[in-house]
Amino acid sequence: MSNASILLVDDETDILAALRRVLRKQNFDVYTAPCAADALALLQTQPVDIIMSDLNMPGMDGIALLAQVAEKYPDTIRVMLTAYNDVDLILKSINEGRVWGYLQKPWDNNELVILLKQALRARHDAVEKAILKRTLMRYQSSRKTRFEGFIGDSVVMQFVYSAIEKAAPSNASVFITGPSGSGKEVAAHAIHQLSKRKDNPFIIVNCAAIPNELMESEIFGHVKGAFSGATSDRKGMATLADGGTLFLDELGEMDILLQAKLLRFIQTGEFTSVGSGKMQQVNVRFIAATNRDPMVAISEQRLREDLFYRLNVIGIDMPALKFREDDVIQLANSFLKVFSQEEEKAVVGFSDAAQRLLLNYDWPGNIRQLRNAIHSSVIMSESKIIEDTILKQQLKIDQHQPAMSQSKASATNGKEPEVQAPLQHDSNQEQGPILPLAVIERQAIERAIAACEENVVQAASALGVSPSTLYRKIQNWQE
Ligand SMILES: Nc1ncnc2c1ncn2[C@@H]1O[C@H](COP(=O)(O)OP(=O)(O)OP(=O)(O)O)[C@@H](O)[C@H]1O
């Protein structure tokens, strides 16, 4: 570590010499100036950790000098040296933040060293605090509240946004998992939009919506006469997606035999249309999604293991809405704006009880369910504010049942759940999905910082880590 530096200012050369002797022994880099003007001139070229100035000097006095240093070099610790009993004057400067501390002449050498070491610690803490604050502000301003069609600034979504940003430029296949209505299609589209393929087509194959017998021809196309009803040649989605992205939604619903043909196509980029012996080649990037657990789907032989691993080069897991902190309020407000315009109604917000309901409800159908609930609430509402009673009607929640006694429902396959869902999830009992440690850590840090009203040094102490550890962690989030 480099030596600490100090600038001593006094019009008495004996005093400067005596101080220099003591401080050099303590490994300080010592600079001296006989007056305030010389000290200010020296500081222009030589920054120091501490300035210690005499109070009474010809020309500018010590108070005025340290006031200027406070303004120009706020990180330099300012100490007053005085022979007089003008403590009141110095205390005023200390209270106003221009002077950090003082020492009375004649001084005791031990006292001098202790005071300066304390000053250095205070400076170190102040610098650390300032760096942490700047890093936090940089992180907060880089934190996304909206991203490529997504709304929400929760920690879990910051991880999703960053995974999408990293995955997008590559040609690697992406496998998106997550419950129904959690935004898997929004994620697939975002990857396409941020990729080099964005000016080429983004083609969606909804494997759950296309009957099995038509699936092969939908994907690979067919030639005239390939089957009854094939009255002309028809291009499949693979051809339409050439140069772009093919999004295989609800892959777990695709016929297992067709999955083998799909695997070959993904491996080689080659396929033959139904009824044609001619091999075709396209350049397609694959994104697949399912709301089933892929491991369960594999064990139930609904999903080929080799196909899954082929597609799961990059895996993105969309979190359920109930794990996205306050995103639900941001989403609800945004949907409210859209639907009140669309329905030409002047609905402007939610009552407090409705907001509590939005936050405490489990949302088994995730964002899609929220969107639909807000849409129908806007239509049904007769006032400018959506009340919890209206929202409960849309969610089919019993108006009189206490919040905690609702039965739990799980997300259902693309459909809005009919079963009444719990109003409140008790975080102590809630198992929820296992979140990556990095997500939990970031949530804990953000909570601590908010609880300490953005005092990052206090937050670090509450979390039992050093400010520099916290600094490193916050800085890593931005990389
Ligand atoms: N973070 C978000 N911000 C705004 N709108 C969103 C967000 N996530 C999802 N949506 C909207 O919610 C609806 C459902 O999203 P999406 O279709 O992407 O879900 P999904 O996970 O693909 O559903 P499924 O499993 O049923 O196919 C869409 O209208 C989508 O635009």
The ligand as a Tripos MOL2 file, in Angstrom:
@<TRIPOS>MOLECULE
LIG
   31    33     1     0     0
SMALL
NO_CHARGES

@<TRIPOS>ATOM
      1 N1        -43.3430   -9.0990  -18.7980 N.pl3     1 LIG1
      2 C1        -44.3890   -8.8730  -19.6170 C.ar      1 LIG1
      3 N2        -44.7720   -7.6150  -19.8680 N.ar      1 LIG1
      4 C2        -45.8520   -7.3510  -20.6350 C.ar      1 LIG1
      5 N3        -46.6250   -8.2910  -21.1850 N.ar      1 LIG1
      6 C3        -46.2770   -9.5560  -20.9880 C.ar      1 LIG1
      7 C4        -45.1420   -9.9260  -20.2080 C.ar      1 LIG1
      8 N4        -45.0440  -11.2600  -20.1850 N.ar      1 LIG1
      9 C5        -46.0750  -11.7220  -20.9040 C.ar      1 LIG1
     10 N5        -46.8230  -10.7180  -21.3940 N.ar      1 LIG1
     11 C6        -48.0830  -10.8340  -22.1520 C.3       1 LIG1
     12 O1        -48.8090  -11.9060  -21.5360 O.3       1 LIG1
     13 C7        -49.4200  -12.7280  -22.5080 C.3       1 LIG1
     14 C8        -48.8830  -14.1400  -22.3970 C.3       1 LIG1
     15 O2        -47.5010  -14.1500  -22.7820 O.3       1 LIG1
     16 P1        -46.8650  -15.3330  -23.6660 P.3       1 LIG1
     17 O3        -47.8290  -15.7620  -24.7240 O.co2     1 LIG1
     18 O4        -45.5340  -14.8930  -24.1120 O.co2     1 LIG1
     19 O5        -46.7650  -16.4420  -22.5590 O.3       1 LIG1
     20 P2        -46.3020  -17.9590  -22.7360 P.3       1 LIG1
     21 O6        -45.4590  -18.2810  -21.5820 O.co2     1 LIG1
     22 O7        -45.7280  -18.1450  -24.1100 O.co2     1 LIG1
     23 O8        -47.6810  -18.7080  -22.6210 O.3       1 LIG1
     24 P3        -48.0450  -20.2230  -23.0730 P.3       1 LIG1
     25 O9        -47.2510  -21.1510  -22.2340 O.co2     1 LIG1
     26 O10       -49.5010  -20.3230  -22.7570 O.co2     1 LIG1
     27 O11       -47.7410  -20.3030  -24.5290 O.co2     1 LIG1
     28 C9        -49.1380  -12.0750  -23.8420 C.3       1 LIG1
     29 O12       -50.2190  -11.2080  -24.1280 O.3       1 LIG1
     30 C10       -47.8760  -11.2610  -23.5940 C.3       1 LIG1
     31 O13       -47.7970  -10.1640  -24.4540 O.3       1 LIG1
@<TRIPOS>BOND
     1     1     2 1
     2     2     3 ar
     3     2     7 ar
     4     3     4 ar
     5     4     5 ar
     6     5     6 ar
     7     6     7 ar
     8     6    10 ar
     9     7     8 ar
    10     8     9 ar
    11     9    10 ar
    12    10    11 1
    13    11    12 1
    14    11    30 1
    15    12    13 1
    16    13    14 1
    17    13    28 1
    18    14    15 1
    19    15    16 1
    20    16    17 2
    21    16    18 1
    22    16    19 1
    23    19    20 1
    24    20    21 2
    25    20    22 1
    26    20    23 1
    27    23    24 1
    28    24    25 2
    29    24    26 1
    30    24    27 1
    31    28    29 1
    32    28    30 1
    33    30    31 1
@<TRIPOS>SUBSTRUCTURE
     1 LIG1         1 GROUP 0 **** ****
